[in-house]
Amino acid sequence: MTEYDKLEYKNWIKSLKTRFKQSQIKAAVKVNSEILEFYWNLGADIVAKQKNTDWGSGFIKQISADLIKEFPDVTGFSFRNIKFIRQWYLFYYQYYIKSRQAVDQLENQQNVKGKQAVSLLESSIGKQVVSQLQEPITKQAVSQITQIPWGHNILIVQKSADVKEALFYVSKTIEYGWSRAVLAHQIESQLYKRECKAITNFKTTLPKLHSDLANELIKDPYHFDFFSLKKKYSERQLEDALLDHITKFLLELGAGFAFISRQKIITVGKRDFKMDLLFYHTIMHCYVVVELKVVDFEPEFAGKLNFYITAVDKQIKTEKDEPTIGILICKDKDKTVVEYALNDIYKPMAVSEYHLTNILPDNLKDNLPNVEELKSEINKGTT
């Protein structure tokens, strides 16, 4: 076998390995989907049987015992898990039932009040309720929830207030491939309530599709609960703490953010200016300038950020990149003041707050040992 043949064989084997791994992943996804569809139908059967038969309160325990006896190697038939299956099914199905009841109520009003009820049924609210009623909404939900692991489903149902919130986390898990730990973090940090809540000027400064994507990537507020600071801290100390925990900071920013630089120097005229943080967003294909302020929002902050965005567009951005976006993260903000400040700015930017939960008293922080001091003390005790 020649060197060329050896190389070709090696590449072919490498290709086979890749294809086999991909087939394994697809098979695992398909198996997961099939099992969850079985769970869904089992949940439907349990609810129907409990409604239409007199099999007693021990019905679910009996199901569990009989299925475990028949399939002793299967872990999904425990009493606890079958209760989860029923809970999971009811969570989504009861939403469908409520939608049906809402439409029935509108239709009854139509019969009683004539034209007034017809206009209500044909209103935007009425149409929304009617669309929620349709059977495909249930099928659509099932097709989504069966794409993610069972443990993710249990977590989402237990932590979500309603189906809309649950499907938000389901779709994000599918889109970004969240592990259960990441999903738990996003739920605990209330991502659903924070996404698309920042004040922005994206609608007037970006094309619609790009504007929608940009709005989705901004949160308000940002939760910086993964480090501790003294009660009085500077912007540099906040920046240092964020970059000391860069992995968690990127997780809080969201999918697609790639860190480029801190205190990025950019020269305009004869002067040098320093931007706090510069990122590149791999999904939107644009640079993102992040400015941190440890005080409440002031209108002049928007002007400075606008200046930085312009500088990046002129000096760093290429023809392949989309317009640069700016994010100003401050301690607090007055909504009206922010809206006024962004009104005549033609560069895309957003203003969000940040929350710190781990604040130490000023006199305590300096007295705490650092990691190296703790290691030294531990080593002394083991020698």
VOKOL-355997 format. One line per field, with one value per residue: x negated, y negated, z of N, C-alpha, C in turn; residue in one letter. Coordinates in steps of 0.05 Angstrom, whole numbers. Layout:
BEGIN
n_east: (X, ...) .
n_north: (Y, ...) .
n_up: (Z, ...) .
ca_east: (X, ...) .
ca_north: (Y, ...) .
ca_up: (Z, ...) .
c_east: (X, ...) .
c_north: (Y, ...) .
c_up: (Z, ...) .
residu: (A, ...) .
//
This chain:
BEGIN
n_east: (-17, -13, -39, -1, 45, 49, 60, 108, 139, 137, 165, 214, 230, 234, 276, 316, 320, 340, 389, 414, 418, 452, 497, 508, 522, 569, 600, 605, 634, 681, 699, 708, 749, 789, 799, 818, 864, 893, 898, 930, 978, 989, 998, 1045, 1080, 1082, 1106, 1156, 1176, 1180, 1220, 1263, 1272, 1279, 1233, 1205, 1163, 1113, 1096, 1052, 1007, 1014, 1009, 955, 931, 946, 923, 869, 860, 867, 829, 773, 722, 728, 726, 764, 815, 827, 866, 863, 845, 886, 926, 904, 909, 964, 974, 944, 971, 1022, 1009, 999, 1045, 1089, 1084, 1101, 1154, 1173, 1170, 1208, 1254, 1255, 1265, 1315, 1344, 1343, 1371, 1421, 1435, 1440, 1486, 1524, 1518, 1514, 1493, 1455, 1426, 1406, 1370, 1334, 1315, 1289, 1250, 1180, 1165, 1203, 1193, 1142, 1152, 1184, 1146, 1112, 1143, 1145, 1133, 1081, 1047, 1038, 1014, 969, 943, 932, 897, 853, 839, 824, 775, 735, 696, 725, 715, 706, 757, 788, 765, 778, 835, 844, 824, 846, 894, 937, 961, 941, 894, 867, 861, 828, 779, 771, 765, 718, 682, 680, 660, 609, 586, 583, 556, 582, 566, 553, 602, 632, 606, 620, 675, 679, 656, 696, 702, 742, 776, 741, 720, 720, 737, 708, 697, 694, 670, 675, 715, 719, 668, 648, 656, 719, 716, 665, 670, 708, 679, 638, 665, 681, 633, 619, 623, 661, 668, 596, 568, 519, 499, 458, 411, 377, 378, 352, 391, 384, 361, 321, 326, 284, 273, 321, 319, 271, 288, 328, 299, 265, 298, 312, 336, 386, 406, 411, 450, 493, 499, 516, 530, 483, 448, 382, 322, 280, 245, 222, 224, 212, 172, 184, 168, 184, 178, 130, 132, 136, 184, 220, 258, 303, 318, 312, 347, 361, 417, 436, 481, 512, 473, 443, 407, 407, 411, 401, 417, 404, 436, 434, 470, 534, 571, 551, 564, 519, 489, 509, 493, 437, 433, 455, 415, 373, 395, 398, 343, 325, 354, 330, 275, 265, 305, 322, 341, 370, 394, 451, 486, 456, 474, 494, 492, 513, 501, 527, 533, 585, 645, 685, 742, 767, 729, 688, 714, 721, 667, 650, 679, 663, 618, 580, 553, 555, 574, 580, 608, 598, 609, 568, 566, 539, 529, 495, 468, 417, 402, 362, 320, 313, 298, 243, 219, 226, 197, 160, 161, 109, 88, 122, 109, 56, 63, 91, 53, 14, 40, 38, -14) .
n_north: (24, -42, -107, -146, -114, -95, -144, -157, -114, -122, -171, -154, -118, -154, -184, -145, -136, -186, -188, -144, -159, -202, -175, -146, -187, -206, -159, -155, -202, -190, -144, -167, -202, -165, -138, -179, -193, -147, -153, -199, -180, -141, -173, -199, -155, -139, -184, -184, -133, -140, -176, -152, -102, -58, -43, -53, -85, -62, -52, -73, -54, 0, 4, -10, 33, 78, 67, 63, 116, 142, 117, 118, 95, 44, -24, -64, -55, -62, -77, -131, -155, -144, -175, -225, -223, -225, -275, -308, -301, -321, -374, -399, -383, -404, -457, -459, -443, -487, -526, -507, -513, -568, -584, -560, -591, -641, -628, -616, -666, -689, -666, -686, -742, -760, -802, -832, -793, -765, -802, -802, -750, -751, -786, -806, -782, -742, -711, -694, -660, -622, -600, -576, -535, -497, -429, -417, -449, -421, -375, -399, -417, -368, -346, -379, -373, -321, -319, -331, -308, -265, -279, -334, -350, -338, -375, -424, -425, -423, -472, -513, -565, -564, -537, -567, -589, -541, -518, -556, -546, -494, -501, -533, -497, -458, -489, -507, -464, -454, -428, -392, -418, -469, -485, -485, -527, -570, -571, -582, -632, -660, -668, -669, -712, -754, -758, -796, -843, -889, -959, -983, -1009, -980, -968, -1012, -1018, -973, -921, -884, -826, -821, -856, -830, -784, -809, -833, -787, -769, -802, -813, -834, -845, -834, -779, -779, -737, -704, -717, -754, -821, -880, -928, -980, -989, -993, -1007, -981, -940, -911, -895, -864, -823, -799, -779, -745, -705, -685, -643, -634, -685, -689, -651, -675, -720, -695, -648, -646, -689, -710, -722, -778, -821, -861, -928, -950, -984, -1038, -1081, -1147, -1201, -1238, -1215, -1163, -1114, -1073, -1016, -981, -924, -878, -838, -784, -764, -702, -680, -723, -747, -794, -849, -864, -914, -923, -963, -978, -1005, -1028, -1058, -1094, -1100, -1151, -1202, -1216, -1171, -1140, -1169, -1163, -1107, -1103, -1129, -1092, -1047, -1068, -1075, -1021, -1001, -1030, -1018, -964, -927, -885, -877, -831, -828, -841, -902, -934, -924, -956, -947, -973, -965, -979, -1002, -1018, -1045, -1097, -1088, -1124, -1164, -1135, -1121, -1172, -1185, -1148, -1161, -1194, -1169, -1133, -1087, -1018, -1000, -976, -982, -957, -933, -910, -859, -848, -799, -780, -814, -838, -866, -925, -924, -870, -843, -853, -825, -772, -709, -695, -649, -626, -633, -601, -551, -547, -544, -496, -460, -465, -440, -387, -370) .
n_up: (0, -19, 4, -9, -14, 39, 65, 41, 59, 114, 118, 99, 139, 181, 163, 164, 219, 237, 210, 233, 287, 281, 263, 309, 345, 318, 322, 377, 388, 359, 387, 437, 423, 407, 455, 487, 460, 469, 525, 525, 502, 540, 585, 567, 564, 618, 643, 616, 631, 687, 688, 665, 687, 744, 773, 818, 870, 873, 822, 790, 817, 810, 754, 749, 778, 747, 696, 709, 725, 677, 645, 670, 664, 648, 665, 667, 688, 741, 800, 814, 766, 731, 753, 742, 686, 679, 702, 667, 618, 631, 642, 592, 563, 592, 582, 529, 537, 567, 528, 493, 524, 528, 476, 468, 503, 478, 432, 453, 471, 423, 403, 438, 440, 389, 338, 367, 395, 352, 331, 373, 372, 324, 333, 347, 395, 400, 354, 366, 409, 384, 348, 385, 401, 361, 340, 318, 350, 396, 375, 353, 399, 423, 385, 393, 448, 451, 429, 464, 521, 572, 626, 620, 605, 651, 688, 663, 663, 718, 735, 704, 695, 660, 597, 554, 574, 584, 533, 511, 538, 520, 464, 464, 486, 446, 404, 422, 445, 501, 562, 619, 665, 647, 627, 676, 701, 668, 675, 730, 731, 708, 651, 613, 629, 623, 572, 512, 538, 544, 533, 469, 405, 360, 322, 290, 270, 247, 196, 192, 203, 224, 266, 298, 314, 342, 384, 412, 433, 474, 544, 602, 669, 670, 706, 751, 789, 802, 827, 880, 906, 938, 975, 955, 893, 834, 762, 736, 773, 771, 718, 719, 753, 722, 679, 705, 713, 663, 633, 658, 652, 596, 589, 615, 582, 535, 480, 426, 435, 430, 462, 449, 465, 521, 546, 496, 453, 412, 360, 345, 305, 336, 384, 434, 451, 498, 496, 538, 535, 481, 437, 391, 355, 337, 313, 294, 265, 276, 307, 377, 422, 489, 543, 610, 667, 732, 756, 755, 693, 647, 599, 568, 566, 524, 480, 482, 474, 424, 395, 400, 373, 321, 311, 311, 268, 227, 230, 244, 230, 174, 104, 104, 153, 195, 216, 272, 341, 401, 472, 531, 597, 658, 726, 742, 712, 683, 648, 612, 605, 580, 532, 509, 503, 464, 421, 375, 358, 311, 308, 324, 389, 457, 523, 585, 653, 709, 759, 822, 869, 907, 951, 991, 1056, 1061, 1099, 1106, 1060, 1049, 1089, 1079, 1063, 1003, 946, 940, 991, 1021, 1000, 1017, 1073, 1077, 1058, 1098, 1139, 1123, 1124) .
ca_east: (0, -29, -33, 24, 66, 51, 73, 136, 153, 140, 186, 239, 237, 242, 303, 334, 324, 357, 416, 426, 425, 476, 520, 514, 537, 595, 614, 612, 656, 705, 708, 719, 775, 808, 806, 834, 890, 906, 905, 953, 1002, 995, 1011, 1072, 1095, 1086, 1126, 1182, 1185, 1188, 1244, 1285, 1274, 1279, 1211, 1195, 1140, 1088, 1093, 1026, 989, 1018, 997, 926, 923, 950, 904, 842, 859, 864, 804, 756, 697, 736, 726, 784, 841, 830, 891, 857, 842, 913, 940, 893, 920, 991, 971, 933, 993, 1043, 999, 1004, 1072, 1107, 1083, 1119, 1182, 1180, 1174, 1234, 1275, 1256, 1279, 1344, 1357, 1346, 1392, 1446, 1441, 1449, 1514, 1541, 1517, 1513, 1471, 1435, 1410, 1392, 1347, 1315, 1303, 1272, 1229, 1154, 1164, 1219, 1179, 1120, 1163, 1192, 1122, 1102, 1161, 1142, 1120, 1052, 1031, 1030, 995, 945, 930, 921, 874, 831, 830, 813, 748, 716, 696, 746, 707, 711, 786, 797, 756, 793, 862, 844, 815, 859, 920, 957, 951, 926, 867, 855, 853, 805, 755, 768, 754, 691, 666, 677, 644, 582, 575, 577, 555, 602, 555, 556, 631, 639, 595, 636, 701, 675, 651, 720, 696, 768, 786, 721, 713, 735, 748, 691, 705, 676, 679, 670, 736, 714, 640, 640, 677, 737, 706, 642, 681, 721, 658, 623, 682, 680, 607, 615, 639, 663, 640, 576, 563, 491, 500, 437, 387, 383, 364, 357, 415, 375, 343, 317, 332, 262, 276, 343, 308, 252, 303, 342, 280, 255, 319, 320, 354, 413, 414, 420, 475, 513, 504, 533, 517, 472, 429, 354, 307, 258, 225, 230, 210, 203, 163, 191, 157, 200, 163, 105, 138, 143, 208, 221, 284, 302, 317, 319, 354, 372, 440, 432, 506, 520, 450, 438, 393, 425, 397, 415, 407, 414, 438, 442, 489, 559, 568, 551, 567, 493, 478, 518, 476, 411, 435, 459, 388, 358, 407, 389, 315, 322, 364, 312, 248, 262, 325, 317, 366, 385, 407, 475, 481, 448, 495, 484, 508, 505, 511, 524, 544, 614, 652, 712, 751, 773, 703, 675, 728, 713, 639, 646, 698, 650, 593, 585, 538, 570, 564, 600, 601, 608, 598, 557, 571, 518, 541, 474, 453, 405, 396, 335, 300, 310, 286, 214, 210, 230, 174, 164, 158, 82, 84, 136, 93, 33, 71, 97, 27, 1, 53, 33, -43) .
ca_north: (0, -67, -128, -158, -95, -96, -169, -155, -95, -136, -191, -140, -108, -177, -191, -125, -141, -209, -181, -125, -175, -217, -156, -140, -210, -205, -137, -162, -221, -176, -127, -185, -212, -143, -132, -201, -191, -126, -166, -217, -164, -128, -193, -203, -132, -140, -205, -174, -111, -150, -191, -136, -76, -58, -25, -59, -103, -48, -46, -79, -36, 26, 2, -9, 60, 96, 61, 71, 145, 150, 106, 112, 80, 16, -41, -85, -47, -65, -92, -160, -164, -143, -199, -247, -220, -236, -304, -320, -301, -340, -402, -409, -378, -422, -482, -455, -443, -515, -541, -498, -525, -597, -587, -553, -614, -661, -618, -619, -694, -695, -657, -702, -771, -765, -816, -840, -770, -758, -819, -793, -725, -758, -805, -794, -764, -719, -695, -681, -638, -601, -587, -559, -512, -477, -405, -417, -461, -399, -358, -414, -416, -341, -342, -393, -363, -294, -322, -336, -286, -263, -295, -362, -354, -339, -400, -446, -424, -430, -500, -533, -574, -557, -523, -585, -590, -515, -515, -574, -532, -471, -510, -541, -473, -446, -507, -510, -439, -458, -406, -396, -437, -496, -490, -492, -554, -590, -573, -595, -660, -671, -677, -674, -738, -774, -760, -816, -863, -913, -982, -984, -1023, -961, -968, -1035, -1019, -947, -908, -870, -800, -826, -869, -809, -768, -826, -835, -762, -764, -820, -808, -856, -852, -812, -770, -773, -725, -683, -727, -773, -846, -898, -945, -1001, -977, -1009, -994, -963, -917, -896, -883, -843, -800, -786, -765, -723, -684, -689, -622, -640, -710, -683, -636, -695, -736, -678, -634, -661, -710, -702, -744, -787, -838, -880, -954, -951, -1011, -1046, -1108, -1164, -1226, -1236, -1205, -1134, -1109, -1045, -1004, -962, -896, -874, -811, -778, -746, -683, -675, -747, -755, -823, -856, -874, -930, -923, -983, -974, -1028, -1019, -1079, -1095, -1109, -1179, -1204, -1218, -1144, -1131, -1183, -1150, -1081, -1109, -1135, -1066, -1031, -1080, -1069, -993, -998, -1042, -1009, -935, -912, -880, -877, -806, -831, -857, -926, -930, -929, -964, -941, -988, -951, -998, -994, -1023, -1063, -1108, -1080, -1148, -1177, -1118, -1124, -1198, -1185, -1132, -1169, -1204, -1154, -1116, -1062, -999, -996, -969, -990, -938, -935, -885, -855, -834, -788, -773, -838, -836, -891, -934, -916, -842, -833, -854, -806, -744, -697, -688, -621, -617, -632, -577, -527, -546, -535, -468, -446, -465, -420, -360, -364) .
ca_up: (0, -21, 24, -17, -7, 68, 72, 32, 77, 140, 115, 96, 166, 196, 153, 174, 248, 239, 201, 253, 310, 274, 263, 337, 355, 307, 333, 405, 386, 350, 409, 457, 413, 407, 483, 497, 448, 485, 550, 521, 499, 566, 601, 557, 572, 647, 648, 606, 648, 713, 685, 654, 700, 774, 779, 845, 874, 869, 794, 780, 830, 797, 728, 754, 786, 725, 675, 719, 724, 649, 634, 694, 657, 640, 689, 665, 697, 770, 808, 813, 739, 718, 763, 726, 659, 681, 707, 642, 598, 640, 640, 565, 554, 605, 567, 506, 547, 574, 503, 482, 540, 521, 450, 473, 516, 457, 414, 467, 470, 395, 401, 455, 435, 360, 324, 386, 401, 328, 329, 393, 362, 301, 342, 349, 418, 394, 334, 380, 425, 365, 338, 406, 404, 340, 348, 312, 371, 414, 360, 350, 425, 427, 367, 405, 474, 448, 418, 485, 540, 592, 649, 613, 605, 679, 699, 651, 673, 747, 740, 687, 705, 640, 573, 538, 585, 581, 505, 507, 546, 502, 438, 468, 490, 419, 388, 432, 456, 529, 580, 640, 684, 635, 627, 703, 707, 653, 687, 756, 726, 696, 624, 599, 636, 618, 544, 496, 556, 544, 516, 446, 381, 338, 301, 272, 261, 235, 181, 210, 211, 241, 290, 315, 325, 361, 408, 426, 446, 497, 568, 621, 675, 671, 733, 757, 815, 803, 841, 902, 906, 960, 971, 938, 873, 810, 737, 731, 790, 760, 693, 727, 764, 700, 662, 721, 711, 635, 624, 668, 640, 569, 592, 621, 558, 517, 458, 404, 442, 431, 473, 433, 479, 542, 544, 469, 446, 384, 356, 328, 304, 351, 411, 439, 468, 507, 500, 560, 525, 453, 430, 364, 357, 315, 300, 279, 249, 280, 331, 398, 441, 515, 562, 637, 684, 759, 765, 739, 665, 641, 570, 555, 562, 498, 461, 482, 462, 395, 384, 398, 351, 296, 307, 304, 241, 208, 232, 249, 215, 146, 88, 110, 179, 197, 232, 300, 361, 427, 496, 555, 621, 680, 752, 742, 690, 680, 621, 595, 599, 560, 506, 498, 495, 441, 400, 351, 353, 288, 311, 340, 416, 477, 550, 605, 680, 719, 787, 838, 893, 926, 959, 1017, 1070, 1053, 1118, 1107, 1036, 1051, 1109, 1070, 1049, 975, 940, 946, 1020, 1031, 992, 1034, 1099, 1074, 1055, 1124, 1156, 1114, 1125) .
c_east: (-18, -22, -6, 47, 71, 66, 103, 152, 158, 163, 214, 249, 247, 270, 324, 341, 344, 386, 430, 434, 450, 501, 528, 530, 566, 612, 623, 635, 682, 716, 721, 747, 796, 818, 824, 862, 906, 915, 930, 979, 1010, 1008, 1040, 1090, 1102, 1108, 1154, 1193, 1195, 1214, 1268, 1289, 1274, 1257, 1197, 1170, 1113, 1081, 1064, 1005, 990, 1006, 967, 917, 925, 929, 875, 838, 854, 838, 785, 731, 703, 739, 749, 811, 844, 856, 886, 857, 869, 930, 930, 906, 948, 991, 963, 955, 1014, 1034, 1005, 1033, 1093, 1107, 1101, 1148, 1191, 1186, 1201, 1257, 1278, 1271, 1309, 1358, 1362, 1369, 1419, 1455, 1451, 1478, 1533, 1542, 1513, 1489, 1448, 1415, 1394, 1367, 1325, 1301, 1284, 1250, 1202, 1152, 1180, 1205, 1155, 1129, 1171, 1168, 1110, 1118, 1154, 1125, 1090, 1035, 1021, 1009, 968, 929, 917, 896, 849, 821, 818, 785, 727, 717, 718, 740, 711, 741, 797, 790, 772, 821, 864, 839, 830, 887, 943, 944, 934, 897, 852, 844, 830, 779, 750, 755, 725, 672, 660, 657, 615, 570, 567, 575, 576, 592, 558, 585, 640, 630, 612, 663, 699, 670, 674, 716, 721, 778, 767, 715, 732, 747, 731, 703, 684, 687, 676, 690, 731, 686, 631, 663, 693, 726, 683, 650, 693, 700, 643, 640, 682, 655, 603, 634, 641, 680, 622, 571, 534, 489, 478, 411, 396, 366, 369, 381, 408, 354, 342, 325, 310, 265, 299, 333, 289, 267, 317, 323, 266, 273, 330, 339, 383, 424, 425, 447, 498, 519, 521, 517, 506, 451, 401, 338, 283, 237, 238, 213, 197, 197, 171, 183, 175, 187, 136, 108, 143, 166, 209, 250, 282, 298, 326, 324, 360, 394, 441, 458, 515, 498, 445, 421, 413, 407, 413, 401, 420, 414, 448, 460, 514, 554, 569, 551, 540, 481, 485, 500, 449, 412, 440, 432, 372, 368, 398, 360, 310, 331, 344, 284, 244, 281, 317, 344, 383, 401, 432, 468, 475, 471, 481, 503, 496, 518, 506, 538, 575, 620, 681, 721, 755, 747, 688, 688, 722, 685, 634, 662, 684, 623, 598, 567, 553, 558, 587, 589, 614, 596, 583, 564, 548, 532, 521, 457, 443, 400, 367, 314, 295, 294, 255, 203, 213, 205, 180, 158, 130, 77, 98, 120, 69, 40, 78, 72, 12, 13, 48, 4, -51) .
c_north: (-25, -87, -142, -141, -95, -120, -168, -136, -108, -156, -177, -129, -131, -185, -171, -129, -164, -202, -162, -140, -191, -200, -148, -162, -210, -183, -143, -182, -208, -158, -144, -194, -190, -138, -154, -202, -169, -137, -183, -201, -149, -148, -198, -180, -132, -160, -196, -152, -121, -165, -173, -109, -79, -40, -32, -76, -89, -40, -50, -61, -8, 26, 5, 20, 80, 92, 68, 101, 155, 141, 98, 95, 51, -1, -62, -79, -48, -81, -122, -170, -164, -166, -223, -247, -232, -266, -319, -322, -321, -369, -414, -406, -397, -449, -481, -456, -471, -531, -533, -511, -555, -602, -581, -577, -636, -653, -621, -648, -702, -688, -675, -731, -779, -780, -824, -817, -762, -776, -812, -768, -730, -778, -791, -775, -739, -700, -680, -657, -615, -586, -569, -534, -490, -453, -405, -431, -441, -382, -373, -414, -389, -336, -357, -379, -335, -295, -326, -313, -288, -280, -325, -368, -356, -366, -424, -447, -432, -459, -521, -539, -566, -545, -541, -587, -564, -511, -533, -559, -507, -479, -519, -517, -459, -463, -507, -485, -440, -431, -412, -417, -466, -504, -499, -520, -575, -593, -589, -625, -675, -683, -685, -703, -761, -778, -780, -839, -889, -934, -985, -1003, -1006, -963, -991, -1036, -994, -937, -890, -843, -803, -838, -848, -792, -783, -829, -810, -757, -782, -813, -834, -847, -828, -805, -763, -762, -704, -693, -746, -798, -861, -916, -969, -989, -995, -993, -974, -937, -899, -881, -860, -819, -785, -769, -743, -699, -684, -668, -627, -666, -706, -668, -655, -713, -721, -666, -652, -681, -698, -726, -752, -801, -854, -905, -956, -980, -1016, -1075, -1124, -1192, -1222, -1224, -1175, -1132, -1079, -1037, -983, -934, -895, -844, -808, -758, -727, -676, -699, -757, -785, -826, -868, -889, -931, -944, -978, -1000, -1020, -1040, -1078, -1107, -1140, -1182, -1205, -1191, -1134, -1144, -1170, -1123, -1084, -1114, -1110, -1049, -1041, -1073, -1040, -989, -1008, -1029, -978, -919, -909, -880, -852, -808, -848, -881, -919, -939, -937, -956, -956, -975, -969, -988, -997, -1042, -1073, -1103, -1103, -1162, -1161, -1121, -1151, -1198, -1170, -1142, -1178, -1192, -1133, -1092, -1043, -995, -989, -977, -970, -944, -909, -884, -839, -824, -782, -797, -834, -863, -899, -925, -886, -831, -832, -834, -777, -734, -692, -658, -610, -615, -608, -552, -524, -535, -505, -451, -444, -443, -391, -352, -356) .
c_up: (0, 1, 17, -9, 23, 77, 65, 51, 104, 140, 113, 123, 183, 189, 164, 204, 252, 232, 221, 278, 305, 274, 291, 350, 345, 318, 362, 406, 379, 373, 431, 449, 414, 436, 494, 485, 462, 512, 547, 518, 525, 585, 593, 566, 602, 654, 640, 623, 675, 711, 679, 668, 730, 783, 806, 846, 870, 841, 784, 792, 817, 769, 730, 760, 763, 702, 684, 718, 696, 636, 657, 688, 650, 665, 689, 675, 728, 776, 806, 785, 725, 728, 748, 698, 659, 684, 681, 621, 606, 637, 613, 556, 567, 593, 543, 515, 554, 549, 491, 497, 533, 495, 452, 485, 496, 439, 427, 468, 443, 392, 416, 447, 406, 351, 343, 392, 376, 325, 349, 384, 340, 308, 344, 372, 412, 374, 347, 396, 407, 355, 359, 409, 385, 349, 341, 333, 390, 401, 357, 376, 429, 410, 378, 430, 472, 436, 439, 505, 561, 616, 645, 615, 634, 692, 689, 662, 702, 752, 724, 697, 686, 616, 555, 548, 581, 552, 497, 514, 529, 476, 441, 472, 463, 403, 396, 444, 485, 544, 602, 660, 673, 634, 655, 710, 693, 665, 714, 753, 712, 668, 610, 604, 628, 589, 530, 514, 556, 526, 493, 424, 356, 315, 281, 260, 247, 217, 200, 220, 230, 268, 309, 329, 347, 387, 425, 442, 471, 520, 585, 645, 670, 700, 737, 785, 819, 815, 863, 899, 932, 954, 953, 919, 849, 785, 730, 748, 780, 735, 700, 737, 742, 683, 678, 720, 682, 625, 632, 657, 612, 570, 598, 597, 538, 495, 437, 410, 444, 440, 455, 450, 501, 539, 517, 461, 416, 381, 336, 329, 317, 379, 412, 458, 475, 511, 522, 550, 496, 448, 400, 367, 332, 301, 283, 261, 251, 305, 351, 418, 467, 533, 589, 653, 711, 772, 748, 712, 663, 610, 556, 550, 534, 476, 459, 468, 432, 381, 380, 376, 324, 290, 299, 276, 220, 208, 235, 232, 186, 131, 93, 136, 178, 215, 261, 319, 387, 450, 519, 579, 645, 705, 753, 719, 693, 651, 602, 587, 578, 533, 493, 488, 469, 416, 374, 346, 331, 287, 330, 368, 434, 504, 569, 632, 687, 749, 799, 863, 915, 933, 987, 1030, 1063, 1073, 1119, 1083, 1038, 1071, 1101, 1057, 1020, 971, 947, 976, 1032, 1024, 1011, 1062, 1099, 1073, 1081, 1142, 1148, 1115, 1153) .
residu: (M, T, E, Y, D, K, L, E, Y, K, N, W, I, K, S, L, K, T, R, F, K, Q, S, Q, I, K, A, A, V, K, V, N, S, E, I, L, E, F, Y, W, N, L, G, A, D, I, V, A, K, Q, K, N, T, D, W, G, S, G, F, I, K, Q, I, S, A, D, L, I, K, E, F, P, D, V, T, G, F, S, F, R, N, I, K, F, I, R, Q, W, Y, L, F, Y, Y, Q, Y, Y, I, K, S, R, Q, A, V, D, Q, L, E, N, Q, Q, N, V, K, G, K, Q, A, V, S, L, L, E, S, S, I, G, K, Q, V, V, S, Q, L, Q, E, P, I, T, K, Q, A, V, S, Q, I, T, Q, I, P, W, G, H, N, I, L, I, V, Q, K, S, A, D, V, K, E, A, L, F, Y, V, S, K, T, I, E, Y, G, W, S, R, A, V, L, A, H, Q, I, E, S, Q, L, Y, K, R, E, C, K, A, I, T, N, F, K, T, T, L, P, K, L, H, S, D, L, A, N, E, L, I, K, D, P, Y, H, F, D, F, F, S, L, K, K, K, Y, S, E, R, Q, L, E, D, A, L, L, D, H, I, T, K, F, L, L, E, L, G, A, G, F, A, F, I, S, R, Q, K, I, I, T, V, G, K, R, D, F, K, M, D, L, L, F, Y, H, T, I, M, H, C, Y, V, V, V, E, L, K, V, V, D, F, E, P, E, F, A, G, K, L, N, F, Y, I, T, A, V, D, K, Q, I, K, T, E, K, D, E, P, T, I, G, I, L, I, C, K, D, K, D, K, T, V, V, E, Y, A, L, N, D, I, Y, K, P, M, A, V, S, E, Y, H, L, T, N, I, L, P, D, N, L, K, D, N, L, P, N, V, E, E, L, K, S, E, I, N, K, G, T, T) .
//
